[in-house]
């Protein structure tokens, strides 16, 4: 038998391969064959490392795909014409009433689903319509009305803390980094008294529950108790400030960032000697508060301990240790002998002094960063805020997990809870103050414009239940405290 050469065998296999490929592709008409011939001639003139046979097969496959898309496009056009004809017929018979345009639009959308350009146009139109619907819904919803009533200006450095007295006359107290604490007339904004007994930054101020005494904590490692006697001046007419809904899209212009030297209040009496000085901490005393009844106080320090003192004797009763890092805040329950301390170690602790023989403590690890404050409510709840940008509401009866979690876009500082309205006020590092209910539902954000609101970090908030003109106060490192009137509609309170 004759033996085929290697070259003739390879040529025959390539020919059979080309033949099998050619059989797998449908025949085209002469015009298409001529076009393919021209395209092959063009391919022959192009530089490519692919074999000519492979390039030819790829060209045939791409041509077939193109024809399939042409057939789909033609079918689409025919279907759209049929739908338009059907709609015209229905319109002529009077069957296209109020929903005719919508049905027609829906049919057209379905028919042209394969056309990407039309589909994108429909998506854009739908999104715009939805935005209009949502905007109109927001406009008809009852919103909280927040009105800036008065600014309290006089400190020469940032204000860390503020509080409202619980006895008559009701005054506002502020604690500042300028080593002083001030008492203000809420109605007039006038400074009534200035306490200058500390040698360091005044980090906290709290009023006695029944007497005219104030408790201040300072960076000089002490806490002071001092008495005050003030007389409220005659109220002045409030400036006509239009009520401003708490909008979320109002931002602050940085052109007002430059702070000039603030002049101190004129003719403001001062107190320089404390009635009682509490000494035993080895670090900055960052916060202090009165226990129920006002016979004992608790202090929190950067030495990682909280101390319980007897007011009458100034003696240290208990040293509350256990935190791994510096304490940031302490708060007492309004009706029970309970204390909560917060720390940089991402925890807050609940100390129970209701039983004189047993002093229990519970540790709660609900945050991932510094717990800046934890406060009691009138009920059995604790609200904690943190630098991890969350605020959590806890039930004292079951504190394994929070009953509500509020997530924000900035670190949260010293929070406060309204007794009557049950609203949480959140001061933020980003100069904002937001309001939430106990369920974690956002109610409002205090307005900020070119001449309204804080220009620096907001450090603290405090509610006033006994004043109708100002029921919320905030302070910040822009050296001022602000009094607000917050009006929450009954509909939102019920929710």
MIZABA-47319 format. One line per 4 residues: their letters; for each residue x negated, y, z of C-alpha. Coordinates in nm, 2 decimals, m for minus. Each point is the difference from the previous one (the first is absolute). Layout:
BEGIN
a	X Y Z ~ ...
This chain:
BEGIN
xxxx	0.00 0.00 0.00 ~ m0.12 0.34 m0.08 ~ m0.10 0.21 0.31 ~ 0.12 0.36 0.02
xxxx	m0.25 0.26 0.08 ~ 0.03 0.20 0.32 ~ 0.08 0.33 m0.18 ~ 0.29 m0.15 m0.20
xxxx	0.15 m0.16 0.31 ~ m0.01 0.34 0.19 ~ 0.16 0.17 m0.30 ~ 0.28 m0.25 m0.02
xxxx	0.08 0.03 0.37 ~ 0.01 0.38 m0.02 ~ 0.23 m0.03 m0.30 ~ 0.23 m0.24 0.18
xxxx	0.00 0.24 0.31 ~ 0.09 0.29 m0.22 ~ 0.27 m0.20 m0.16 ~ 0.16 m0.10 0.33
xxxx	0.00 0.36 0.11 ~ 0.16 0.11 m0.33 ~ 0.28 m0.26 0.04 ~ 0.08 0.13 0.35
xxxx	0.08 0.34 m0.13 ~ 0.31 0.08 m0.20 ~ m0.02 0.10 m0.36 ~ 0.05 0.36 m0.08
xxxx	0.12 0.17 m0.31 ~ m0.23 0.12 m0.27 ~ m0.01 0.35 0.12 ~ m0.11 m0.11 0.35
xxxx	m0.26 m0.23 m0.16 ~ m0.14 0.29 m0.20 ~ m0.02 0.21 0.31 ~ m0.18 m0.27 0.19
xxxx	m0.24 m0.04 m0.29 ~ m0.07 0.37 0.02 ~ m0.05 m0.02 0.37 ~ m0.24 m0.30 m0.04
xxxx	m0.20 0.20 m0.25 ~ m0.02 0.28 0.25 ~ m0.12 m0.25 0.27 ~ m0.26 m0.12 m0.24
xxxx	m0.15 0.35 m0.01 ~ m0.01 0.04 0.38 ~ m0.28 m0.12 0.21 ~ 0.10 m0.27 0.24
xxxx	m0.17 m0.30 0.16 ~ 0.31 m0.21 m0.03 ~ 0.02 m0.25 m0.29 ~ 0.22 0.10 m0.29
xxxx	0.23 m0.29 0.05 ~ 0.07 0.09 0.37 ~ 0.06 0.36 m0.09 ~ 0.24 m0.10 m0.27
xxxx	0.20 m0.23 0.24 ~ 0.01 0.28 0.26 ~ 0.14 0.24 m0.27 ~ 0.27 m0.25 m0.09
xxxx	0.10 m0.04 0.36 ~ 0.02 0.37 0.06 ~ 0.21 0.05 m0.31 ~ 0.24 m0.26 0.12
xxxx	0.03 0.18 0.34 ~ 0.06 0.32 m0.18 ~ 0.29 m0.15 m0.20 ~ 0.16 m0.14 0.31
xxxx	0.00 0.35 0.16 ~ 0.14 0.15 m0.32 ~ 0.29 m0.25 0.01 ~ 0.07 0.08 0.37
xxxx	0.00 0.37 m0.08 ~ 0.24 m0.05 m0.29 ~ 0.23 m0.21 0.22 ~ m0.01 0.27 0.26
xxxx	0.10 0.27 m0.24 ~ 0.29 m0.21 m0.13 ~ 0.12 m0.07 0.35 ~ m0.01 0.37 0.09
xxxx	0.20 0.08 m0.32 ~ 0.26 m0.26 0.10 ~ 0.03 0.14 0.35 ~ 0.05 0.35 m0.13
xxxx	0.27 m0.12 m0.24 ~ 0.18 m0.18 0.28 ~ m0.01 0.31 0.22 ~ 0.13 0.21 m0.28
xxxx	0.29 m0.25 m0.05 ~ 0.08 0.00 0.37 ~ m0.01 0.38 0.01 ~ 0.24 0.01 m0.30
xxxx	0.24 m0.23 0.19 ~ m0.01 0.22 0.31 ~ m0.16 m0.26 0.22 ~ m0.31 0.20 0.09
xxxx	0.11 0.21 0.30 ~ m0.21 0.13 0.28 ~ m0.25 m0.29 0.01 ~ m0.04 m0.01 m0.38
xxxx	m0.32 0.20 m0.01 ~ m0.15 m0.20 0.28 ~ 0.09 m0.33 m0.17 ~ m0.14 0.13 m0.33
xxxx	m0.31 0.10 0.18 ~ m0.03 m0.33 0.17 ~ 0.05 m0.20 m0.32 ~ m0.25 0.21 m0.18
xxxx	m0.25 m0.05 0.28 ~ 0.05 m0.37 m0.02 ~ m0.03 m0.01 m0.37 ~ m0.32 0.21 m0.01
xxxx	m0.16 m0.18 0.29 ~ m0.28 m0.13 m0.22 ~ m0.09 0.36 m0.11 ~ m0.25 0.12 0.26
xxxx	0.03 0.37 m0.08 ~ 0.37 0.01 0.05 ~ m0.03 m0.21 0.31 ~ m0.24 0.24 0.15
xxxx	0.23 0.29 m0.08 ~ 0.29 m0.17 0.17 ~ m0.22 m0.07 0.31 ~ m0.09 0.37 0.02
xxxx	0.36 0.11 m0.03 ~ 0.11 m0.24 0.26 ~ m0.27 0.11 0.24 ~ 0.10 0.37 m0.05
xxxx	0.37 m0.08 0.06 ~ m0.08 m0.19 0.31 ~ m0.21 0.28 0.14 ~ 0.29 0.24 m0.06
xxxx	0.23 m0.23 0.18 ~ m0.23 m0.03 0.30 ~ m0.06 0.37 0.01 ~ 0.36 0.08 0.01
xxxx	0.05 m0.26 0.27 ~ m0.27 0.16 0.22 ~ 0.16 0.34 m0.06 ~ 0.33 m0.11 0.14
xxxx	m0.15 m0.18 0.31 ~ 0.00 0.18 0.33 ~ m0.36 0.12 0.08 ~ m0.15 0.11 0.33
xxxx	m0.04 0.38 0.02 ~ m0.33 0.11 0.15 ~ m0.05 0.37 0.08 ~ m0.32 0.16 0.12
xxxx	0.11 0.22 0.28 ~ m0.32 0.14 0.16 ~ m0.37 m0.03 0.01 ~ m0.21 0.02 0.32
xxxx	m0.34 0.15 m0.08 ~ m0.26 0.09 0.25 ~ m0.25 m0.28 0.05 ~ m0.35 0.04 m0.14
xxxx	m0.05 m0.36 m0.09 ~ 0.20 m0.30 m0.10 ~ 0.30 m0.11 0.21 ~ m0.02 m0.37 0.11
xxxx	0.32 m0.04 0.19 ~ 0.33 0.17 0.09 ~ 0.29 m0.07 0.24 ~ 0.33 0.15 0.11
xxxx	0.08 0.06 0.37 ~ 0.27 m0.20 0.16 ~ 0.12 0.26 0.24 ~ 0.13 0.35 m0.03
xxxx	m0.13 0.23 m0.14 ~ m0.07 m0.22 m0.31 ~ m0.34 0.09 m0.14 ~ m0.23 m0.14 m0.26
xxxx	m0.35 m0.11 0.11 ~ m0.30 m0.04 m0.23 ~ m0.35 m0.15 0.06 ~ m0.28 0.12 m0.22
xxxx	m0.36 m0.07 m0.08 ~ m0.08 0.36 0.11 ~ m0.01 m0.12 0.36 ~ 0.34 0.15 0.08
xxxx	0.37 m0.10 0.04 ~ 0.28 0.25 m0.07 ~ 0.36 0.03 0.10 ~ 0.23 0.16 m0.26
xxxx	0.35 0.14 m0.01 ~ 0.19 m0.22 m0.25 ~ 0.24 0.27 m0.10 ~ m0.25 0.29 m0.05
xxxx	m0.33 m0.17 m0.07 ~ m0.17 0.20 0.27 ~ m0.28 m0.14 0.21 ~ 0.12 m0.01 0.37
xxxx	m0.31 m0.15 0.17 ~ m0.34 m0.12 m0.09 ~ m0.18 m0.27 0.20 ~ m0.38 0.03 m0.01
xxxx	m0.12 m0.24 0.27 ~ m0.16 m0.26 m0.22 ~ m0.36 0.00 m0.13 ~ 0.07 m0.21 m0.31
xxxx	0.26 m0.05 m0.26 ~ 0.35 m0.04 0.14 ~ 0.13 m0.32 m0.16 ~ 0.34 m0.05 0.15
xxxx	0.27 0.19 0.19 ~ 0.31 m0.14 0.18 ~ 0.26 0.16 0.23 ~ 0.11 m0.12 0.34
xxxx	0.36 m0.16 m0.02 ~ 0.15 0.23 0.28 ~ m0.25 0.27 0.10 ~ m0.19 0.28 m0.18
xxxx	m0.33 m0.19 m0.03 ~ m0.20 m0.10 m0.30 ~ m0.25 m0.28 m0.04 ~ m0.29 0.05 m0.24
xxxx	m0.28 m0.24 m0.11 ~ m0.33 0.13 m0.13 ~ m0.33 m0.09 m0.16 ~ m0.17 0.11 0.32
xxxx	0.09 m0.35 0.14 ~ 0.27 0.14 0.23 ~ 0.37 0.04 0.02 ~ 0.16 0.30 0.16
xxxx	0.33 0.06 0.17 ~ 0.10 0.37 0.02 ~ 0.31 0.20 0.09 ~ 0.15 0.27 m0.21
xxxx	0.26 0.27 0.04 ~ 0.13 0.17 m0.31 ~ 0.29 0.23 m0.09 ~ 0.15 m0.03 m0.34
xxxx	0.01 0.32 m0.21 ~ 0.31 0.13 m0.17 ~ 0.07 m0.20 m0.32 ~ m0.07 0.18 m0.32
xxxx	0.20 m0.04 m0.32 ~ m0.12 m0.29 m0.21 ~ m0.12 0.08 m0.35 ~ 0.24 m0.09 m0.28
xxxx	m0.15 m0.32 m0.12 ~ 0.22 m0.19 m0.24 ~ 0.06 m0.36 0.08 ~ m0.22 m0.23 m0.20
xxxx	0.09 m0.36 m0.08 ~ m0.29 m0.23 0.07 ~ m0.12 m0.05 m0.35 ~ m0.26 m0.26 m0.09
xxxx	m0.14 0.18 m0.30 ~ m0.10 0.33 0.17 ~ m0.38 0.02 0.04 ~ m0.23 0.25 0.16
xxxx	m0.22 0.24 m0.18 ~ m0.36 m0.01 0.10 ~ m0.04 0.37 m0.06 ~ 0.11 0.06 0.36
xxxx	m0.27 m0.23 0.14 ~ m0.23 0.28 0.12 ~ 0.05 0.06 0.37 ~ m0.09 0.34 0.14
xxxx	m0.09 0.07 0.36 ~ 0.32 m0.03 0.20 ~ 0.05 0.27 0.27 ~ 0.10 m0.12 0.34
xxxx	0.34 0.09 0.15 ~ 0.01 0.34 0.17 ~ 0.09 0.05 0.36 ~ 0.01 m0.37 0.08
xxxx	m0.06 m0.09 0.36 ~ m0.24 m0.28 0.07 ~ m0.06 m0.27 0.27 ~ m0.36 m0.12 0.06
xxxx	0.03 m0.22 0.30 ~ 0.16 m0.34 0.01 ~ 0.22 m0.12 0.29 ~ m0.14 m0.35 m0.03
xxxx	m0.30 m0.13 m0.19 ~ m0.02 m0.37 m0.08 ~ m0.35 m0.13 m0.04 ~ m0.12 m0.36 m0.05
xxxx	m0.04 m0.05 m0.38 ~ m0.33 m0.03 m0.16 ~ 0.11 0.13 m0.34 ~ 0.23 0.24 m0.18
xxxx	0.36 m0.01 0.15 ~ 0.20 m0.01 m0.32 ~ 0.36 m0.02 0.15 ~ 0.20 0.01 0.32
xxxx	0.36 m0.04 0.10 ~ 0.23 0.00 0.31 ~ 0.16 m0.32 0.13 ~ 0.37 0.01 0.06
xxxx	0.06 0.20 0.32 ~ m0.31 0.22 m0.05 ~ m0.19 m0.14 0.30 ~ m0.26 m0.18 m0.21
xxxx	m0.18 0.07 m0.32 ~ m0.19 m0.21 m0.25 ~ m0.30 0.11 m0.21 ~ m0.17 m0.16 m0.30
xxxx	m0.37 0.04 m0.08 ~ m0.27 m0.08 m0.25 ~ m0.16 m0.20 0.28 ~ 0.24 m0.28 m0.11
xxxx	0.21 0.03 0.32 ~ 0.33 0.15 0.11 ~ 0.02 0.12 0.36 ~ 0.31 0.03 0.22
xxxx	m0.02 0.28 0.26 ~ 0.21 0.11 0.30 ~ 0.09 0.37 m0.06 ~ 0.02 0.10 0.37
xxxx	m0.34 m0.15 0.11 ~ m0.18 0.01 m0.34 ~ m0.12 m0.36 0.07 ~ m0.05 m0.27 m0.26
xxxx	0.26 m0.27 0.05 ~ m0.08 m0.23 m0.29 ~ m0.25 m0.02 m0.28 ~ 0.16 m0.16 m0.30
xxxx	m0.28 m0.17 m0.19 ~ 0.00 m0.25 m0.29 ~ m0.02 0.20 m0.32 ~ m0.31 m0.07 m0.21
xxxx	m0.04 0.35 m0.14 ~ 0.10 0.36 0.08 ~ 0.35 0.08 0.10 ~ 0.19 0.25 m0.22
xxxx	0.33 0.05 0.18 ~ 0.22 m0.09 0.30 ~ 0.37 0.03 0.06 ~ 0.24 m0.08 0.28
xxxx	0.36 m0.13 m0.01 ~ 0.26 0.28 0.08 ~ 0.19 m0.22 0.25 ~ m0.22 m0.29 0.10
xxxx	m0.35 m0.05 0.14 ~ m0.15 m0.11 m0.33 ~ m0.31 0.13 m0.18 ~ m0.12 m0.06 m0.35
xxxx	m0.36 0.08 m0.11 ~ m0.13 m0.01 m0.35 ~ m0.36 m0.04 m0.11 ~ m0.25 0.00 m0.29
xxxx	m0.02 m0.38 0.04 ~ 0.32 m0.03 m0.21 ~ 0.21 m0.10 0.30 ~ 0.24 0.16 0.24
xxxx	0.07 m0.13 0.35 ~ 0.31 0.01 0.22 ~ m0.06 0.03 0.37 ~ 0.28 m0.08 0.24
xxxx	0.00 0.16 0.35 ~ 0.37 m0.07 0.08 ~ m0.10 m0.27 0.26 ~ m0.26 0.15 0.25
xxxx	m0.16 m0.34 0.06 ~ m0.03 m0.10 m0.37 ~ m0.16 0.22 m0.27 ~ 0.04 m0.19 m0.32
xxxx	m0.14 0.10 m0.34 ~ 0.10 m0.11 m0.35 ~ m0.23 0.05 m0.30 ~ 0.15 0.06 m0.35
xxxx	m0.20 m0.04 m0.32 ~ 0.23 0.14 m0.26 ~ m0.24 0.24 m0.19 ~ m0.32 m0.03 m0.20
xxxx	m0.15 0.33 0.10 ~ m0.01 0.25 0.29 ~ 0.34 0.03 0.18 ~ 0.03 0.37 0.03
xxxx	0.31 0.00 0.22 ~ 0.26 m0.22 0.15 ~ 0.31 0.15 0.16 ~ 0.31 m0.12 0.18
xxxx	0.36 0.07 m0.10 ~ 0.30 0.04 0.23 ~ 0.10 m0.35 m0.08 ~ m0.22 m0.31 0.01
xxxx	m0.22 0.09 m0.30 ~ m0.36 0.10 m0.05 ~ m0.11 0.18 m0.31 ~ m0.37 m0.02 m0.10
xxxx	m0.19 0.20 m0.27 ~ m0.34 m0.08 m0.14 ~ m0.28 0.11 m0.23 ~ 0.10 m0.30 m0.22
xxxx	0.28 0.22 m0.13 ~ 0.28 m0.19 0.16 ~ 0.25 0.06 0.28 ~ 0.16 m0.29 0.17
xxxx	0.31 m0.02 0.22 ~ m0.01 m0.27 0.27 ~ 0.26 m0.15 0.24 ~ m0.12 m0.03 0.36
xxxx	0.20 m0.32 0.04 ~ m0.17 m0.17 m0.29 ~ m0.33 0.16 m0.11 ~ m0.13 m0.29 m0.21
xxxx	0.07 0.19 m0.32 ~ 0.13 0.35 m0.08 ~ 0.36 0.05 m0.08 ~ m0.08 0.27 m0.25
xxxx	m0.32 0.10 m0.19 ~ m0.05 0.34 m0.16 ~ m0.27 0.03 m0.27 ~ m0.14 0.34 m0.09
xxxx	m0.27 0.14 m0.22 ~ m0.21 0.16 0.28 ~ m0.13 m0.07 0.35 ~ 0.26 0.07 0.27
xxxx	m0.08 0.21 0.31 ~ 0.19 0.05 0.32 ~ 0.37 m0.08 m0.07 ~ 0.31 0.09 0.19
xxxx	0.36 m0.14 0.02 ~ 0.31 0.21 0.04 ~ 0.21 m0.12 0.29 ~ 0.34 0.12 m0.13
xxxx	m0.05 m0.05 m0.38 ~ m0.23 m0.31 0.02 ~ m0.23 0.15 m0.27 ~ m0.37 m0.07 m0.02
xxxx	m0.22 0.30 m0.10 ~ m0.33 m0.11 m0.16 ~ m0.28 0.26 m0.03 ~ m0.26 m0.09 m0.26
xxxx	m0.36 0.07 m0.08 ~ 0.11 0.12 m0.34 ~ 0.19 0.30 0.15 ~ 0.34 m0.16 m0.04
xxxx	0.26 m0.07 0.26 ~ 0.26 m0.27 m0.08 ~ 0.32 m0.10 0.18 ~ 0.13 m0.36 0.02
xxxx	0.27 m0.17 0.19 ~ m0.05 m0.30 0.24 ~ 0.07 m0.24 m0.28 ~ m0.29 0.13 m0.21
xxxx	0.22 0.19 m0.25 ~ m0.16 0.33 m0.12 ~ 0.22 0.30 0.07 ~ m0.20 0.30 m0.10
xxxx	m0.33 0.17 m0.04 ~ m0.06 0.34 0.15 ~ m0.03 0.26 m0.28 ~ m0.34 0.14 m0.09
xxxx	m0.05 0.29 m0.24 ~ m0.24 0.29 m0.04 ~ 0.11 0.16 0.33 ~ 0.17 m0.28 0.19
xxxx	m0.14 m0.30 0.18 ~ m0.34 m0.10 0.13 ~ m0.32 0.07 m0.19 ~ m0.21 m0.26 0.18
xxxx	0.04 m0.35 0.16 ~ 0.32 m0.02 0.21 ~ m0.11 m0.14 0.34 ~ 0.32 m0.04 0.20
xxxx	0.38 0.04 0.00 ~ 0.24 0.05 0.29 ~ 0.38 0.01 0.02 ~ 0.21 0.24 0.21
xxxx	0.34 m0.12 0.09 ~ 0.11 0.31 0.19 ~ m0.05 0.27 m0.27 ~ 0.23 0.07 m0.29
xxxx	m0.23 0.23 m0.20 ~ m0.31 m0.23 0.00 ~ 0.04 m0.37 0.07 ~ m0.33 m0.12 m0.15
xxxx	m0.35 0.14 0.05 ~ m0.32 m0.09 m0.19 ~ m0.36 0.12 0.05 ~ m0.31 m0.05 m0.21
xxxx	m0.36 0.09 m0.04 ~ 0.10 0.32 m0.19 ~ 0.02 0.17 0.35 ~ 0.38 0.03 0.00
xxxx	0.31 m0.17 0.14 ~ 0.32 0.01 m0.20 ~ 0.36 m0.02 0.13 ~ 0.25 m0.17 m0.24
xxxx	0.38 m0.04 0.00 ~ 0.08 m0.34 m0.12 ~ 0.36 m0.07 m0.10 ~ 0.07 m0.36 m0.08
xxxx	0.35 m0.06 m0.15 ~ 0.23 m0.23 0.20 ~ 0.02 m0.23 m0.30 ~ m0.38 m0.06 0.01
xxx	0.00 m0.05 0.38 ~ 0.26 m0.27 m0.03 ~ m0.21 m0.18 m0.25
